[in-house]
Amino acid sequence: MPENPFEYKHYCKYCGVYPIVEGPHHKEDCPRWHPTLRLDSELAHRYECRFCGARPFVAGPHHRKWCKRWIPK
């Protein structure tokens, strides 16, 4: 399995990467591959962060600063 430093529960059912959200981290032949990380998709908002409750659950500046998934802008 690929690295999972942000402790996501779900991996892509097509190519096995974390997180499941559409983006460039998927293999190019994966149906979830996209040139940019899609934080506006239904898939990105399906789950909330299990640490702070943020949506989308994908790591970024929208998480609380104490959260494992917080990343500054």
C-alpha positions in Angstrom: 0.0 0.0 0.0 1.1 3.6 -0.6 2.1 5.9 2.2 -0.8 7.3 4.3 0.7 10.0 6.5 -2.7 11.7 7.0 -4.3 8.4 8.2 -7.1 8.2 5.6 -9.4 5.2 6.2 -10.4 4.7 2.5 -8.2 4.0 -0.5 -9.1 4.2 -4.2 -10.8 1.0 -5.2 -9.3 1.4 -8.7 -5.6 2.0 -8.1 -5.1 1.8 -4.3 -3.9 5.3 -3.5 -4.8 7.6 -0.6 -6.9 9.8 -0.6 -9.8 8.6 -2.7 -10.5 12.1 -4.0 -9.9 12.7 -7.7 -6.5 14.2 -8.4 -3.0 13.7 -9.9 -2.0 11.3 -7.2 -4.0 8.5 -8.9 -2.5 6.5 -11.8 -3.2 8.1 -15.2 -5.4 5.1 -16.3 -7.5 5.3 -13.1 -11.1 6.7 -13.5 -10.3 9.1 -10.5 -7.2 10.6 -12.1 -7.5 14.4 -12.6 -4.8 17.0 -13.3 -5.7 18.9 -10.1 -6.9 17.8 -6.7 -10.7 18.0 -6.8 -11.9 19.4 -3.5 -15.3 20.5 -5.0 -16.5 17.0 -5.9 -19.2 14.9 -4.3 -16.5 12.3 -3.4 -14.4 15.0 -1.5 -17.4 15.9 0.6 -18.7 12.4 1.2 -16.7 12.0 4.4 -15.7 14.4 7.2 -12.3 14.4 8.8 -12.3 11.9 11.6 -10.0 14.2 13.7 -11.7 17.6 13.4 -14.9 17.1 11.4 -13.8 19.3 8.4 -15.2 18.8 4.9 -13.7 18.1 2.6 -11.8 15.5 4.6 -8.7 15.9 2.3 -5.7 17.5 4.0 -5.5 21.3 3.7 -5.8 24.7 5.3 -9.5 24.2 6.0 -8.8 21.8 8.9 -8.2 23.1 12.5 -4.6 23.9 13.2 -4.3 21.1 15.8 -5.6 18.5 13.3 -3.3 15.9 11.7 -4.7 16.9 8.3 -4.0 20.7 8.6 -1.6 22.1 6.1 -0.9 25.9 5.9 -1.7 27.7 2.7 
